[in-house]
Amino acid sequence: MIFEVITIFPECFPGVLGIGNLGKALQKGLFKINVHNPRNFTHDKHRTVDDSPYGGGPGMVMKPEPIFECLESLGAPKPLRILLSPQGQKWSHQLARKIFKKYSRIALVCGRYEGVDERIREFAVDLDISLGDYVLSGGEVAAMTVIETLSRFIPGVVGDPVSVDSDSFTKSLFKFPQYTRPVDYRGMKVPEILVSGNHQKIEEWRIQKALERTQEKRPDLFSCKLHQKDDSNSIDVDA
Ligand SMILES: C[S@@+](CC[C@H](N)C(=O)[O-])C[C@H]1O[C@@H](n2cnc3c(N)ncnc32)[C@H](O)[C@@H]1O
């Protein structure tokens, strides 16, 4: 999988993506991150990437030309072009799975300032993605989150593939609670069933706990599970 990150702060990458499992996978070439600075696609001596908004108002807006040209320079095969935006489709495990199955090259446009010229959202990208209902200063952390989520699906990136398949959200459920040694820590004991050696009972306990904690913490996910509703985002990721 190849990620093409478009950012005016290329020094942010690989950042946290360069450590642990992901860092090793990057070194092995299991996925690749290319970083592109829109400033290299400006044509004035100040290398201007932003300008004041038409109609007035606070802050600056990222100009369309450097980002259009930067995306056009990526060539073939055409990547899925994603704009990181607080107004986008909410990022989720299901949307990530869908994108992973369909695309092997993904461009991520990171906004800054007051955001990007609307023509970028309308005409230069295929979809916009939001991490959640809050505003970040830039799209870089969001792009890292998208890269980290997708790269975990790549075989060999996470040591044990069973771990990815049993992670929270995989089956519209949170993962069951987990414990490790010691069995008794300051009087707080590991549930007896987990040290019983009875694998069938352990499995049943885990399913029960996953259902209980999903119902308690995320009734919306739980009801998707109950009705076997597709809880993926509705956006069409066809480019
Ligand atoms: C300060 S924000 C701009 C917010 C914009 N003025 C608005 O109200 O929608 C600058 C950039 O950060 C990124 N960003 C901010 N919040 C985000 C979120 N929740 N998810 C993804 N990207 C976000 C986007 O790339 C955005 O263009």
The ligand as an ORCA input file, in Angstrom:
! r2SCAN-3c Opt
* xyz 0 1
  C      -8.462     24.536     11.774
  S      -9.007     23.287     10.676
  C     -10.160     24.125      9.661
  C     -11.546     24.030     10.176
  C     -12.571     24.765      9.300
  N     -12.420     26.178      9.427
  C     -13.998     24.373      9.696
  O     -14.560     25.039     10.554
  O     -14.509     23.374      9.170
  C      -7.620     23.059      9.623
  C      -7.499     21.676      9.024
  O      -7.363     20.707     10.034
  C      -7.873     19.466      9.572
  N      -8.883     19.007     10.526
  C      -9.408     19.712     11.552
  N     -10.274     18.995     12.250
  C     -10.328     17.780     11.673
  C     -11.067     16.590     11.936
  N     -11.944     16.506     12.936
  N     -10.864     15.529     11.127
  C      -9.994     15.595     10.096
  N      -9.260     16.704      9.797
  C      -9.424     17.780     10.575
  C      -8.449     19.703      8.182
  O      -7.512     19.286      7.213
  C      -8.639     21.217      8.163
  O      -8.594     21.738      6.857
*
